[in-house]
Each structure stands twice: as C-alpha cells, then as structure tokens.
C-alpha cells in the first residue's frame, strides 16, 4: 500500500453510510450515539450498529422524594444499584446512625474488657500503661488496672533489685585476699 492509501482506509472506518444509520435506528441506536461509538469510542461499525442502548430508568421523581426524606441522591442510587433496594425502599428507609454503628463495632472488636479500662482510668493509669502491663509484662487485667503507677525512682529501685537478684551486686567491691 502507498502511504496515502492507509489514511483513506482509516477515514472510511469512520464514515457512516445512510444505510448504516437506518440499520442502527432499527436497532434502537440514534445517530448521535452511533457517531459517538464509532468516532469517539472507537467501536467497530458492526458492534456500534447492533448493540442497543442501555435502558435507563428515570428516577428523578423518586430521588426528589428521597431528598425530602433527608436521603442524598448518591445514597439513594447506591441503595438501588449496589444493594438491590426498590425505589420506594431506597427513598423511605431512614439513614443509619453512624455514631451508633461505630460504638457497636467498637464494642464488638474490643480487646480488653471495658470494666478494666474504666478501672484503670479511675486509678489514673493510661491506656498505654495498661496495654503494656498486659502485653509486655503479662499482668492480669485486674493487676494492670489497679497496681499504682510507680515514680521513676521506684522503678529504678525495682530494676536494681532485679539485676542484683539475677547477677549479684556489681557495685560491691570484692576485697578478699
């Protein structure tokens, strides 16, 4: 093929004959959509002519009632398309209370019993300290929530005693002769 022939072939792919317009019209495809499919979307002519347009339901009336009921358009449409609600159900079913759902999910996914968290809070023990006592030190919930917070000095003394118990007193000078 010559260079100009390739151009002519591609141009004819986008040319729609009057017969093709008529055939598309018989299949329920209007001229605007036929041109859009072939020239803009790059469909082949056979598919563009023979694929009927999707049937869209006019839901404007339902959406207006949903809006009056405090339900947004996107929520209304999602209920129908994603969750299979009828138009009437989608427009009238009240919205869920997100705070209640969040609280319910929090309770269902709670790791530590609520009573011990509240007890720890009453005793001035932070969640982080409570968590560390259970996970790191393997304390019971009760002990983690009630054992008083130690000062740095008290913690140091306990640490020193633990080292002495395990390794002996490093600070004693052995002057045995």
MINURO-988238 format. One line per field, with one value per residue: x, y, z of N, C-alpha, C in turn; residue number from 1. Coordinates in nm, 4 decimals. Layout:
n_u <- (X | ...)
n_v <- (Y | ...)
n_w <- (Z | ...)
ca_u <- (X | ...)
ca_v <- (Y | ...)
ca_w <- (Z | ...)
c_u <- (X | ...)
c_v <- (Y | ...)
c_w <- (Z | ...)
num <- (NUM | ...)
//
This chain:
n_u <- (0.0830 | 0.0362 | 0.1503 | -0.0617 | -0.2854 | -0.3293 | -0.4261 | -0.6679 | -0.8071 | -0.8437 | -1.0008 | -1.2376 | -1.3250 | -1.4470 | -1.6492 | -1.9953 | -2.2519 | -2.5674 | -2.7337 | -2.6293 | -2.6895 | -2.9695 | -3.0001 | -2.8942 | -3.0807 | -3.3053 | -3.2247 | -3.2438 | -3.0520 | -2.9629 | -2.8613 | -2.6694 | -2.5537 | -2.4545 | -2.2561 | -2.0914 | -2.0069 | -1.8600 | -1.6773 | -1.5705 | -1.5424 | -1.4280 | -1.5432 | -1.6056 | -1.7907 | -1.9925 | -2.0468 | -2.1201 | -2.3513 | -2.5261 | -2.5522 | -2.7830 | -2.8936 | -2.8446 | -3.1073 | -3.2208 | -3.3650 | -3.5888 | -3.5471 | -3.5970 | -3.8244 | -3.8475 | -3.6019 | -3.6349 | -3.8277 | -3.6811 | -3.4856 | -3.6394 | -3.6868 | -3.4480 | -3.2446 | -2.9639 | -2.8860 | -2.6818 | -2.6713 | -2.9289 | -2.9205 | -2.7114 | -2.8231 | -3.0097 | -2.8628 | -2.6346 | -2.7161 | -2.9606 | -3.2116 | -3.5617 | -3.7122 | -3.8938 | -3.8263 | -3.5622 | -3.5977 | -3.7345 | -3.6351 | -3.4826 | -3.1735 | -2.8737 | -2.7494 | -2.4404 | -2.2752 | -2.3839 | -2.3389 | -2.0591 | -1.9994 | -2.1101 | -1.9511 | -1.7057 | -1.7464 | -1.7856 | -1.5361 | -1.3637 | -1.0650 | -0.9780 | -1.1577 | -1.4206 | -1.4775 | -1.2339 | -1.0779 | -1.2098 | -1.1682 | -0.8899 | -0.8653 | -0.9942 | -0.8055 | -0.6009 | -0.4379 | -0.2951 | -0.4123 | -0.2073 | -0.0148 | -0.1646 | -0.2077 | 0.0630 | 0.1370 | -0.0145 | 0.0452 | 0.3307 | 0.4363 | 0.2779 | 0.0721 | -0.2257 | -0.5601 | -0.6831 | -0.4672 | -0.3159 | -0.4876 | -0.5155 | -0.2757 | -0.0641 | 0.0809 | 0.4276 | 0.6919 | 0.9762 | 1.1979 | 1.1166 | 1.0745 | 1.3346 | 1.4637 | 1.3348 | 1.4216 | 1.6988 | 1.7054 | 1.6133 | 1.8247 | 2.0315 | 1.9292 | 1.9414 | 2.2086 | 2.3808 | 2.5438 | 2.6874 | 2.8151 | 2.9470 | 3.2590 | 3.4983 | 3.7058 | 3.8507 | 4.1274)
n_v <- (-0.1187 | 0.2248 | 0.5227 | 0.7135 | 0.5543 | 0.4133 | 0.6115 | 0.6738 | 0.4344 | 0.4298 | 0.6577 | 0.5826 | 0.3983 | 0.5500 | 0.6735 | 0.6880 | 0.5290 | 0.6196 | 0.3949 | 0.2499 | 0.4195 | 0.3934 | 0.1202 | 0.1133 | 0.2765 | 0.1115 | -0.0768 | 0.0603 | 0.2541 | 0.5806 | 0.8440 | 1.0222 | 0.8711 | 0.6570 | 0.7797 | 0.8728 | 0.6300 | 0.5106 | 0.7102 | 0.8420 | 0.6598 | 0.4459 | 0.2040 | -0.0883 | -0.0830 | -0.2767 | -0.3654 | -0.1190 | -0.0524 | -0.2672 | -0.3045 | -0.2459 | 0.0522 | 0.1040 | 0.0578 | 0.3104 | 0.3906 | 0.6432 | 0.8105 | 1.0431 | 1.1481 | 0.9785 | 1.0290 | 1.2930 | 1.2703 | 1.1170 | 1.3012 | 1.4861 | 1.3306 | 1.3390 | 1.1929 | 1.1589 | 1.2000 | 1.0304 | 0.8322 | 0.7314 | 0.6293 | 0.4427 | 0.2613 | 0.1409 | 0.0489 | -0.0851 | -0.2280 | -0.3390 | -0.2356 | -0.1522 | 0.1268 | 0.2593 | 0.1638 | 0.2544 | 0.5299 | 0.5766 | 0.4374 | 0.4997 | 0.6766 | 0.5264 | 0.5578 | 0.6737 | 0.7084 | 0.5342 | 0.2910 | 0.2908 | 0.2808 | 0.0335 | -0.1363 | -0.0866 | -0.1946 | -0.4626 | -0.5291 | -0.4984 | -0.5389 | -0.5497 | -0.5965 | -0.3694 | -0.2888 | -0.3098 | -0.1249 | 0.1096 | 0.0972 | 0.1193 | 0.3780 | 0.5207 | 0.4833 | 0.6374 | 0.5356 | 0.5192 | 0.4261 | 0.3275 | 0.2469 | 0.0522 | -0.1288 | -0.2005 | -0.3254 | -0.5564 | -0.6798 | -0.6702 | -0.7304 | -0.9325 | -0.9160 | -0.9634 | -0.8551 | -0.7305 | -0.6668 | -0.5005 | -0.2869 | -0.1884 | -0.1719 | 0.0646 | 0.3519 | 0.3774 | 0.5887 | 0.7269 | 0.6831 | 0.4767 | 0.2744 | 0.2470 | 0.1483 | -0.0982 | -0.2177 | -0.2253 | -0.4025 | -0.6322 | -0.6864 | -0.7341 | -0.9631 | -1.1407 | -1.1321 | -1.0753 | -0.8385 | -0.5824 | -0.3580 | -0.3942 | -0.4096 | -0.6547 | -0.7342 | -0.9437 | -1.1229)
n_w <- (0.0000 | -0.0630 | 0.1055 | 0.1261 | 0.0918 | 0.3312 | 0.4993 | 0.3740 | 0.4138 | 0.6958 | 0.7260 | 0.6009 | 0.7797 | 0.9719 | 0.8412 | 0.8071 | 0.6477 | 0.4894 | 0.4908 | 0.7036 | 0.9155 | 0.9078 | 0.9669 | 1.2265 | 1.3550 | 1.3426 | 1.5264 | 1.7590 | 1.8102 | 1.8194 | 1.5842 | 1.6981 | 1.9122 | 1.7647 | 1.6077 | 1.8146 | 1.9309 | 1.7200 | 1.6247 | 1.8494 | 2.0642 | 1.9355 | 1.8522 | 1.6524 | 1.3432 | 1.3147 | 1.5795 | 1.6943 | 1.5538 | 1.6022 | 1.8781 | 2.1165 | 2.2891 | 2.6402 | 2.8703 | 3.0583 | 3.3659 | 3.4563 | 3.7405 | 3.8702 | 4.0010 | 4.2228 | 4.3444 | 4.4237 | 4.6243 | 4.8023 | 4.8713 | 5.0110 | 5.2301 | 5.3548 | 5.2419 | 5.0496 | 4.6953 | 4.5929 | 4.7892 | 4.7660 | 4.4988 | 4.5260 | 4.7019 | 4.5356 | 4.3049 | 4.4096 | 4.6387 | 4.5833 | 4.6544 | 4.6303 | 4.4551 | 4.6210 | 4.8771 | 4.8912 | 4.8970 | 5.1323 | 5.3566 | 5.6639 | 5.7239 | 5.8503 | 6.1817 | 6.2191 | 6.4417 | 6.6323 | 6.5028 | 6.4914 | 6.7657 | 6.8279 | 6.6696 | 6.7897 | 7.0429 | 6.9702 | 6.8709 | 7.0767 | 7.2632 | 7.5280 | 7.8329 | 7.9043 | 8.1659 | 8.3002 | 8.1675 | 8.2387 | 8.5144 | 8.5272 | 8.4292 | 8.6336 | 8.8317 | 8.7464 | 8.5487 | 8.2377 | 7.9056 | 7.7480 | 7.9375 | 8.0741 | 7.8611 | 7.8033 | 8.0415 | 8.0294 | 7.7778 | 7.7536 | 8.0095 | 8.0952 | 8.2860 | 8.4834 | 8.3970 | 8.6127 | 8.7901 | 8.6214 | 8.5941 | 8.8513 | 8.9967 | 9.1390 | 8.9753 | 8.9352 | 9.0513 | 8.8753 | 9.0283 | 9.2013 | 9.0133 | 8.9204 | 9.1503 | 9.1764 | 8.9395 | 8.9852 | 9.2001 | 9.0745 | 8.8983 | 9.0799 | 9.2036 | 8.9924 | 8.8865 | 9.0905 | 9.3160 | 9.1504 | 9.2286 | 9.4654 | 9.5992 | 9.5777 | 9.8160 | 9.9098 | 10.0297)
ca_u <- (0.0000 | 0.1058 | 0.1275 | -0.1922 | -0.3915 | -0.3570 | -0.5080 | -0.8018 | -0.8719 | -0.8861 | -1.1091 | -1.3597 | -1.3719 | -1.5259 | -1.7606 | -2.1170 | -2.3402 | -2.7089 | -2.7900 | -2.5858 | -2.7721 | -3.1033 | -2.9900 | -2.8757 | -3.2090 | -3.3902 | -3.1761 | -3.2620 | -2.9352 | -2.9839 | -2.7427 | -2.5676 | -2.4824 | -2.3805 | -2.1344 | -2.0069 | -1.9479 | -1.7619 | -1.5738 | -1.5093 | -1.5075 | -1.3502 | -1.6085 | -1.6202 | -1.9243 | -2.0863 | -2.0846 | -2.1869 | -2.4837 | -2.6122 | -2.5652 | -2.8846 | -2.8610 | -2.8931 | -3.2337 | -3.2066 | -3.4913 | -3.5949 | -3.5757 | -3.5947 | -3.9361 | -3.8112 | -3.4886 | -3.6860 | -3.8920 | -3.5715 | -3.4230 | -3.7303 | -3.6730 | -3.3135 | -3.1560 | -2.8937 | -2.9015 | -2.5858 | -2.7166 | -3.0479 | -2.8799 | -2.6315 | -2.9151 | -3.0740 | -2.7687 | -2.5413 | -2.7770 | -3.0816 | -3.3347 | -3.6612 | -3.7112 | -3.9706 | -3.7470 | -3.4440 | -3.6340 | -3.8002 | -3.5624 | -3.4013 | -3.0288 | -2.8207 | -2.6769 | -2.3006 | -2.2169 | -2.4291 | -2.2699 | -1.9193 | -1.9950 | -2.1379 | -1.8313 | -1.6021 | -1.7756 | -1.7668 | -1.3945 | -1.2860 | -0.9645 | -0.9780 | -1.2911 | -1.4470 | -1.4739 | -1.0946 | -1.0326 | -1.2657 | -1.0995 | -0.7567 | -0.8844 | -1.0235 | -0.6827 | -0.5001 | -0.3480 | -0.3259 | -0.4371 | -0.0770 | 0.0439 | -0.2485 | -0.1759 | 0.1995 | 0.1397 | -0.0745 | 0.1162 | 0.4748 | 0.4700 | 0.1865 | -0.0066 | -0.3700 | -0.6359 | -0.7055 | -0.3427 | -0.2782 | -0.5795 | -0.5175 | -0.1410 | -0.0352 | 0.1901 | 0.5496 | 0.7759 | 1.0984 | 1.2867 | 1.0684 | 1.1003 | 1.4787 | 1.4953 | 1.2903 | 1.5126 | 1.8264 | 1.6869 | 1.6012 | 1.9598 | 2.1051 | 1.8779 | 1.9795 | 2.3521 | 2.4610 | 2.5659 | 2.8049 | 2.8778 | 3.0285 | 3.3986 | 3.5417 | 3.8399 | 3.9027 | 4.2667)
ca_v <- (0.0000 | 0.3523 | 0.5978 | 0.7782 | 0.4541 | 0.3813 | 0.7196 | 0.6582 | 0.3199 | 0.4662 | 0.7556 | 0.5102 | 0.3296 | 0.6459 | 0.7215 | 0.6094 | 0.5429 | 0.6354 | 0.2627 | 0.2130 | 0.4998 | 0.3329 | -0.0077 | 0.1452 | 0.3285 | -0.0065 | -0.1457 | 0.1469 | 0.3392 | 0.7071 | 0.8875 | 1.0811 | 0.7636 | 0.5795 | 0.8566 | 0.8721 | 0.4976 | 0.4829 | 0.8131 | 0.8814 | 0.5429 | 0.3523 | 0.0758 | -0.1236 | -0.0467 | -0.3868 | -0.3589 | 0.0088 | -0.0535 | -0.3750 | -0.3075 | -0.1483 | 0.1384 | 0.0533 | 0.1175 | 0.3777 | 0.4248 | 0.7797 | 0.8023 | 1.1795 | 1.1652 | 0.9054 | 1.0981 | 1.4133 | 1.2276 | 1.0755 | 1.4246 | 1.5398 | 1.2431 | 1.3545 | 1.0932 | 1.2178 | 1.1324 | 0.9195 | 0.7251 | 0.6749 | 0.5484 | 0.3291 | 0.1622 | 0.0692 | -0.0204 | -0.1725 | -0.3113 | -0.4019 | -0.1828 | -0.0969 | 0.2734 | 0.3012 | 0.1342 | 0.3416 | 0.6687 | 0.5913 | 0.3755 | 0.6029 | 0.6602 | 0.4664 | 0.6483 | 0.6305 | 0.7028 | 0.4092 | 0.1803 | 0.2950 | 0.2309 | -0.1106 | -0.2021 | -0.0750 | -0.2944 | -0.5967 | -0.5530 | -0.4609 | -0.6375 | -0.5569 | -0.5710 | -0.2281 | -0.2604 | -0.2921 | 0.0029 | 0.2142 | 0.0860 | 0.1770 | 0.5226 | 0.5702 | 0.4766 | 0.7247 | 0.4564 | 0.5450 | 0.3080 | 0.2757 | 0.1744 | -0.0665 | -0.2182 | -0.2514 | -0.4177 | -0.6841 | -0.7404 | -0.6826 | -0.7908 | -1.0462 | -0.8975 | -0.9862 | -0.7317 | -0.6702 | -0.6083 | -0.3916 | -0.1739 | -0.1399 | -0.1500 | 0.2072 | 0.3960 | 0.3994 | 0.7005 | 0.6788 | 0.6371 | 0.3450 | 0.1797 | 0.2235 | 0.0618 | -0.2346 | -0.2674 | -0.2559 | -0.5247 | -0.7448 | -0.7159 | -0.7953 | -1.0997 | -1.2248 | -1.1366 | -1.0389 | -0.6940 | -0.5417 | -0.2432 | -0.4338 | -0.4384 | -0.7757 | -0.7088 | -1.0656 | -1.1534)
ca_w <- (0.0000 | -0.0612 | 0.2287 | 0.1255 | 0.0978 | 0.4718 | 0.5517 | 0.3193 | 0.4770 | 0.8301 | 0.7146 | 0.5678 | 0.9007 | 1.0491 | 0.7598 | 0.8313 | 0.5319 | 0.5232 | 0.5206 | 0.8384 | 1.0070 | 0.9107 | 1.0376 | 1.3684 | 1.4034 | 1.3629 | 1.6469 | 1.8751 | 1.8312 | 1.7496 | 1.5102 | 1.7868 | 1.9819 | 1.6647 | 1.5771 | 1.9349 | 1.9463 | 1.6146 | 1.6091 | 1.9755 | 2.1455 | 1.8548 | 1.8319 | 1.5105 | 1.2966 | 1.3407 | 1.7206 | 1.7199 | 1.4916 | 1.6506 | 2.0237 | 2.1563 | 2.4019 | 2.7688 | 2.9106 | 3.1864 | 3.4291 | 3.5059 | 3.8836 | 3.9241 | 4.0955 | 4.3438 | 4.4067 | 4.4891 | 4.7494 | 4.8905 | 4.9207 | 5.1136 | 5.3470 | 5.4088 | 5.1818 | 4.9361 | 4.5661 | 4.5805 | 4.8792 | 4.7019 | 4.3837 | 4.5744 | 4.7578 | 4.4254 | 4.2162 | 4.4803 | 4.7414 | 4.5323 | 4.7118 | 4.5386 | 4.4625 | 4.7380 | 4.9960 | 4.8888 | 4.9281 | 5.2625 | 5.4687 | 5.7295 | 5.7234 | 5.9715 | 6.2699 | 6.2126 | 6.5761 | 6.6946 | 6.4360 | 6.5356 | 6.9036 | 6.8241 | 6.6169 | 6.8918 | 7.1461 | 6.9140 | 6.8429 | 7.1950 | 7.3026 | 7.6734 | 7.8885 | 7.9319 | 8.3096 | 8.3419 | 8.1122 | 8.3252 | 8.6439 | 8.5073 | 8.4168 | 8.7679 | 8.9100 | 8.6861 | 8.4646 | 8.0973 | 7.8231 | 7.7049 | 8.0515 | 8.0922 | 7.7493 | 7.8212 | 8.1546 | 7.9884 | 7.6646 | 7.7752 | 8.1379 | 8.1145 | 8.4072 | 8.4693 | 8.3759 | 8.7440 | 8.8387 | 8.5310 | 8.6139 | 8.9890 | 9.0538 | 9.1256 | 8.8883 | 9.0123 | 9.0085 | 8.8096 | 9.1350 | 9.2450 | 8.9047 | 8.9207 | 9.2639 | 9.1417 | 8.8366 | 9.0503 | 9.2793 | 8.9808 | 8.8488 | 9.1909 | 9.2212 | 8.8794 | 8.8588 | 9.2072 | 9.3278 | 9.0739 | 9.2898 | 9.5804 | 9.5637 | 9.6432 | 9.8687 | 9.9746 | 9.9955)
c_u <- (0.0864 | 0.0694 | -0.0106 | -0.3068 | -0.4292 | -0.4492 | -0.6509 | -0.8771 | -0.9230 | -0.9992 | -1.2402 | -1.4125 | -1.4629 | -1.6452 | -1.8798 | -2.2126 | -2.4835 | -2.7757 | -2.7528 | -2.6634 | -2.9108 | -3.1028 | -2.9756 | -3.0069 | -3.3060 | -3.3528 | -3.1835 | -3.1433 | -2.9543 | -2.8541 | -2.6318 | -2.4858 | -2.4034 | -2.2488 | -2.0384 | -1.9364 | -1.8357 | -1.6460 | -1.5022 | -1.4598 | -1.4303 | -1.4118 | -1.6052 | -1.7667 | -2.0287 | -2.1384 | -2.1642 | -2.3299 | -2.5775 | -2.6274 | -2.6671 | -2.8372 | -2.9150 | -3.0192 | -3.2161 | -3.3436 | -3.4838 | -3.6391 | -3.5784 | -3.7038 | -3.9018 | -3.6999 | -3.5339 | -3.7523 | -3.7843 | -3.5053 | -3.5086 | -3.7207 | -3.5327 | -3.2138 | -3.0957 | -2.9097 | -2.8077 | -2.6247 | -2.8358 | -3.0084 | -2.7964 | -2.7199 | -2.9790 | -2.9725 | -2.6786 | -2.6089 | -2.9109 | -3.2113 | -3.4328 | -3.6554 | -3.7816 | -3.8911 | -3.6257 | -3.4773 | -3.6877 | -3.7219 | -3.4708 | -3.2522 | -2.9843 | -2.7459 | -2.5329 | -2.2361 | -2.2557 | -2.3566 | -2.1249 | -1.9066 | -2.0168 | -2.0149 | -1.7169 | -1.6230 | -1.7502 | -1.6193 | -1.3042 | -1.1914 | -0.9668 | -1.1178 | -1.3058 | -1.4343 | -1.3306 | -1.0351 | -1.0836 | -1.1980 | -0.9596 | -0.7657 | -0.9114 | -0.8971 | -0.5692 | -0.3993 | -0.3884 | -0.3472 | -0.3047 | -0.0113 | -0.0324 | -0.2143 | -0.0383 | 0.2075 | 0.0854 | 0.0098 | 0.2637 | 0.5078 | 0.3786 | 0.1093 | -0.1518 | -0.4382 | -0.6517 | -0.5805 | -0.3016 | -0.3630 | -0.5700 | -0.3797 | -0.1016 | 0.0833 | 0.3115 | 0.6214 | 0.8988 | 1.1955 | 1.2472 | 1.0961 | 1.2487 | 1.5211 | 1.4533 | 1.3827 | 1.6465 | 1.8157 | 1.6776 | 1.7386 | 2.0415 | 2.0609 | 1.9276 | 2.1311 | 2.4406 | 2.4869 | 2.6957 | 2.8815 | 2.9628 | 3.1698 | 3.4435 | 3.6883 | 3.8962 | 4.0463 | 4.2979)
c_v <- (0.1235 | 0.4249 | 0.6593 | 0.6796 | 0.4193 | 0.4861 | 0.7059 | 0.5431 | 0.3603 | 0.5690 | 0.6834 | 0.4306 | 0.4199 | 0.7016 | 0.6284 | 0.6357 | 0.5643 | 0.5025 | 0.2185 | 0.2932 | 0.4368 | 0.2025 | 0.0165 | 0.1937 | 0.2131 | -0.0811 | -0.0581 | 0.2359 | 0.4668 | 0.7530 | 0.9435 | 0.9719 | 0.6761 | 0.6500 | 0.8558 | 0.7378 | 0.4732 | 0.5820 | 0.8483 | 0.7610 | 0.4361 | 0.2148 | 0.0422 | -0.1026 | -0.1520 | -0.3801 | -0.2317 | 0.0105 | -0.1513 | -0.3831 | -0.2028 | -0.0655 | 0.0757 | 0.1289 | 0.1788 | 0.4172 | 0.5672 | 0.7749 | 0.9404 | 1.2007 | 1.0991 | 0.9784 | 1.2252 | 1.3795 | 1.1856 | 1.1983 | 1.4878 | 1.4583 | 1.2492 | 1.2544 | 1.1532 | 1.1341 | 1.0126 | 0.8017 | 0.6535 | 0.5813 | 0.4268 | 0.2199 | 0.0788 | -0.0152 | -0.1187 | -0.2716 | -0.3716 | -0.3550 | -0.1477 | 0.0551 | 0.3222 | 0.2791 | 0.2276 | 0.4847 | 0.6857 | 0.5342 | 0.4797 | 0.5710 | 0.5984 | 0.5718 | 0.5996 | 0.6201 | 0.5739 | 0.2901 | 0.1741 | 0.2416 | 0.0802 | -0.1868 | -0.1968 | -0.1806 | -0.4359 | -0.6304 | -0.5216 | -0.5742 | -0.6589 | -0.5285 | -0.4246 | -0.1961 | -0.2386 | -0.1628 | 0.1189 | 0.2148 | 0.1471 | 0.3293 | 0.5860 | 0.5765 | 0.5595 | 0.6519 | 0.4753 | 0.4140 | 0.2445 | 0.1938 | 0.0450 | -0.1723 | -0.2814 | -0.3529 | -0.5548 | -0.7528 | -0.7677 | -0.7614 | -0.9070 | -1.0382 | -0.9330 | -0.8518 | -0.6556 | -0.5987 | -0.4878 | -0.2673 | -0.1140 | -0.1113 | -0.0047 | 0.2338 | 0.4236 | 0.5239 | 0.6419 | 0.6224 | 0.4970 | 0.2389 | 0.1465 | 0.1299 | -0.0817 | -0.2968 | -0.3070 | -0.3872 | -0.6471 | -0.7848 | -0.7847 | -0.9392 | -1.1927 | -1.2414 | -1.1117 | -0.8886 | -0.6567 | -0.4307 | -0.2769 | -0.4666 | -0.5602 | -0.7559 | -0.8299 | -1.0882 | -1.2931)
c_w <- (0.0000 | 0.0678 | 0.2354 | 0.1377 | 0.2414 | 0.5330 | 0.5031 | 0.3837 | 0.6158 | 0.8265 | 0.6866 | 0.6865 | 0.9830 | 0.9707 | 0.7805 | 0.7163 | 0.5774 | 0.5583 | 0.6630 | 0.9444 | 1.0228 | 0.9905 | 1.1888 | 1.4292 | 1.4307 | 1.4906 | 1.7718 | 1.9069 | 1.7502 | 1.6831 | 1.5993 | 1.8565 | 1.8855 | 1.6319 | 1.6966 | 1.9508 | 1.8448 | 1.6188 | 1.7393 | 2.0563 | 2.0688 | 1.8387 | 1.6826 | 1.4718 | 1.3313 | 1.4848 | 1.7491 | 1.6665 | 1.5613 | 1.8019 | 2.0664 | 2.2761 | 2.5300 | 2.8063 | 3.0491 | 3.2388 | 3.4814 | 3.6516 | 3.9485 | 4.0288 | 4.2290 | 4.4184 | 4.4789 | 4.6221 | 4.8501 | 4.9519 | 5.0304 | 5.2426 | 5.4072 | 5.3549 | 5.0558 | 4.8102 | 4.5546 | 4.6706 | 4.8178 | 4.5873 | 4.4262 | 4.6318 | 4.6478 | 4.3484 | 4.2891 | 4.5730 | 4.7025 | 4.5955 | 4.6000 | 4.5531 | 4.5888 | 4.8667 | 5.0051 | 4.9280 | 5.0695 | 5.3797 | 5.5327 | 5.7210 | 5.8552 | 6.0519 | 6.2779 | 6.3499 | 6.6461 | 6.6342 | 6.4814 | 6.6780 | 6.9088 | 6.7757 | 6.7175 | 6.9992 | 7.0948 | 6.8951 | 6.9620 | 7.2348 | 7.4533 | 7.7253 | 7.9325 | 8.0802 | 8.3581 | 8.2867 | 8.1966 | 8.4621 | 8.6345 | 8.4996 | 8.5534 | 8.8543 | 8.8494 | 8.5998 | 8.3197 | 8.0213 | 7.7820 | 7.8159 | 8.0760 | 7.9869 | 7.7689 | 7.9334 | 8.1159 | 7.8815 | 7.6947 | 7.9019 | 8.1764 | 8.2466 | 8.3785 | 8.4460 | 8.5078 | 8.7938 | 8.7530 | 8.5543 | 8.7535 | 9.0479 | 9.0314 | 9.0326 | 8.9770 | 8.9606 | 8.9404 | 8.9127 | 9.1818 | 9.1378 | 8.8985 | 9.0319 | 9.2359 | 9.0375 | 8.8951 | 9.1269 | 9.1880 | 8.9270 | 8.9573 | 9.2116 | 9.1106 | 8.8679 | 8.9820 | 9.2063 | 9.2577 | 9.1438 | 9.4133 | 9.5310 | 9.6453 | 9.6878 | 9.9418 | 9.9310 | 10.0242)
num <- (1 | 2 | 3 | 4 | 5 | 6 | 7 | 8 | 9 | 10 | 11 | 12 | 13 | 14 | 15 | 16 | 17 | 18 | 19 | 20 | 21 | 22 | 23 | 24 | 25 | 26 | 27 | 28 | 29 | 30 | 31 | 32 | 33 | 34 | 35 | 36 | 37 | 38 | 39 | 40 | 41 | 42 | 43 | 44 | 45 | 46 | 47 | 48 | 49 | 50 | 51 | 52 | 53 | 54 | 55 | 56 | 57 | 58 | 59 | 60 | 61 | 62 | 63 | 64 | 65 | 66 | 67 | 68 | 69 | 70 | 71 | 72 | 73 | 74 | 75 | 76 | 77 | 78 | 79 | 80 | 81 | 82 | 83 | 84 | 85 | 86 | 87 | 88 | 89 | 90 | 91 | 92 | 93 | 94 | 95 | 96 | 97 | 98 | 99 | 100 | 101 | 102 | 103 | 104 | 105 | 106 | 107 | 108 | 109 | 110 | 111 | 112 | 113 | 114 | 115 | 116 | 117 | 118 | 119 | 120 | 121 | 122 | 123 | 124 | 125 | 126 | 127 | 128 | 129 | 130 | 131 | 132 | 133 | 134 | 135 | 136 | 137 | 138 | 139 | 140 | 141 | 142 | 143 | 144 | 145 | 146 | 147 | 148 | 149 | 150 | 151 | 152 | 153 | 154 | 155 | 156 | 157 | 158 | 159 | 160 | 161 | 162 | 163 | 164 | 165 | 166 | 167 | 168 | 169 | 170 | 171 | 172 | 173 | 174 | 175 | 176 | 177)
//
